[in-house]
Amino acid sequence: MDEQHVDCKRKFLSRSFFKILILVGVLLLLVKHIEVPKAVRETKYINRTSDRSDGVRRPKETKYDGKDYGSDYIKTKYIMHKLFNENGQRLSAKQRANLVKERCQTFLKENNLRLNPNTKCRYDREFMRSRSYNLTICYNCKVASTNTKRVLYVLDHNITGDINSLTVHTVGEYGRKCMNNFQEIMSEKHRISVMLVREPLERLLSAYRERRAYRKHFRDPSFSLENYLQLILDEQMKNINRHMYPYFERCRPCEMQYDFIGLQHHFNDDIKALLQDIGASGKVDIPTRNETGYTSESSDKLLKLYFSKVPNDIIHKLWEKYYKDYYIFGFPYPLHLMN
């Protein structure tokens, strides 16, 4: 009797153990297929609005996910909008600053992103401050940066000579002396903040023509714009040369609220408006660029000429890489450069 009882008990334990093993196996399979929630910045997509931040309904558009591998402080997926009818290039500097403020709110809310101003980024120590005026300038290489420094130099030195005679070396040295840290500037309550932008691919072409970055490759006579752009695509964002470093990463417009965001093609008008706003109207002559100046017509012709030899998929991938610059500052998708 005792032996039968022990035998039954063994069978019961054996069956229970087998059931437990099956249950554990099922649980392991479930865990393997369940996605563990990631950090907030890995983004849950919310508030997919069909309205543009300027109040106009968007035309039919393409939405899909993009990624910023190697970005200084956006290491996440985010929603991308392929917009064609953007009007950012037709706005004044103050209107563009308002557009950027609205676009930043939309971009961050839509992707549930939180930016931290204390995050250290690559060019945080390169914000120029005027000694004579309460003026902060985030300059971008290949966006009238030398002439912007010339204007700041004249404002702080009160000189009356020809502004165009100021050499690149002179204003460059002065620019380095005016540098301030992003975090220090953000702690100040009263300031006028300024930055300038231009169409991203136009900027890349300018860098290529002046042989900025990848200089050893230019020893090869066959080194083309397409080769140059492919190197940029292969580069991690955090390692990109300053002459093509994104505005979003460089000037952090979704953390610092800018009062003026000028466009290179409107350099003269935008700088005049800025000087009037800070009470320096008439104190500085607007520096000239060259024979063609900052007109958009000459730049557009050159852009189309060079990009006519660049495959469409490279142009699209560059748009993806510089998406935030396109969206935040109101530049349209570069369909006009595609064949």
GIRABEL-V35170 format. One line per field, one symbol per residue. ss: DSSP state (A for helix, B for strand, O for the rest). A space follows every 50 residues. Layout:
ss=???
This chain:
ss=OAAAAAAAAAAAAAAAAAAAAAAAAAAAAAAAAOOOOOOAAAOOOOOOOO BOOOOOBOOOOBBBBBBOOOOOOOOOBBBBBBOOOOOAAAOOAAAAAAAA AAAAAAAAAAOOOOOOOOOOOOOOOOBBBOOOOOBBBBOOOOOOAAAAAA AAAAAAAOOOOOAAAOOAAAAAAAAAAOBBOAAAAAOOOOOBBBBBBOOA AAAAAAAAAOOOOOAAAAAOOOOOAAAAAAAAAAOOAAAOOOOOOOAAAA AOOOOOOOOBBBBAAAAAAAAAAAAAAOOOOOOOOOOOOOOOOOOAAAAA AAAAAAAOOOOAAAAAAAAAAOAAAAAAAOOOOOAAAOO
